[in-house]
Amino acid sequence: MNGQTNQNKMIRKKEKQLGPMIIDLTGPDGNAFALLGLANRLSKKFGIENPVDEMQKGDYEHLIKVFDNAFGDFVILER
């Protein structure tokens, strides 16, 4: 390295995200199983009623509608 300090320009420190969580429904986090798991975790974290049973009573559109109704104050869903 010829005595030079190695400064990595591609890796940064993880910063705490302020504001709502953003979920890209077209990516892996938008998968129905991922959203069901997140709903479980968030309902425990915020001490609210778990909507997973209701989320599973319909198709994918129903699932994201119920998720949004339950967690819309904390999570933004993007298509």
MARMAR-701122 format. One line per 2 residues: number of its first residue (from 1); for each residue x, y, z of C-alpha. Coordinates in steps of 0.02 Angstrom, whole numbers. Example, Ala and Ser with C-alpha at 12.3 -4.5 7.8 and 13.67 -1.06 7.14 Angstrom:
REM residues 2
1 = 615:-225:390; 684:-53:357;
END
This chain:
REM residues 79
1 = 0:0:0; 152:113:-5;
3 = 116:192:165; -50:265:110;
5 = -204:240:215; -337:132:135;
7 = -495:235:125; -637:133:58;
9 = -754:245:-40; -889:114:-70;
11 = -925:62:109; -1006:182:229;
13 = -1060:173:409; -1237:116:437;
15 = -1345:265:480; -1504:258:581;
17 = -1652:283:465; -1766:421:521;
19 = -1948:420:473; -2053:280:404;
21 = -1985:117:335; -2000:104:145;
23 = -2042:-63:65; -2021:-90:-122;
25 = -2162:-209:-167; -2072:-256:-329;
27 = -1919:-318:-234; -1890:-464:-116;
29 = -1958:-366:33; -2125:-354:-58;
31 = -2145:-542:-62; -2304:-599:30;
33 = -2205:-707:151; -2085:-563:189;
35 = -2233:-447:224; -2314:-577:338;
37 = -2153:-594:436; -2133:-405:448;
39 = -2314:-390:507; -2276:-513:647;
41 = -2122:-417:702; -2202:-244:691;
43 = -2359:-294:784; -2250:-357:928;
45 = -2138:-204:922; -2282:-79:924;
47 = -2398:-183:1034; -2540:-183:910;
49 = -2657:-321:854; -2572:-441:734;
51 = -2657:-429:562; -2578:-587:488;
53 = -2735:-694:494; -2834:-560:402;
55 = -2690:-534:279; -2702:-718:228;
57 = -2890:-715:191; -2873:-650:14;
59 = -2757:-621:-131; -2597:-518:-135;
61 = -2692:-354:-157; -2795:-394:-2;
63 = -2635:-436:93; -2552:-268:55;
65 = -2713:-172:89; -2729:-251:263;
67 = -2542:-223:293; -2559:-40:243;
69 = -2711:-16:354; -2617:-89:503;
71 = -2445:-11:476; -2472:137:359;
73 = -2413:258:494; -2245:167:506;
75 = -2217:92:333; -2229:162:157;
77 = -2266:33:21; -2201:74:-153;
79 = -2241:-11:-320;
END
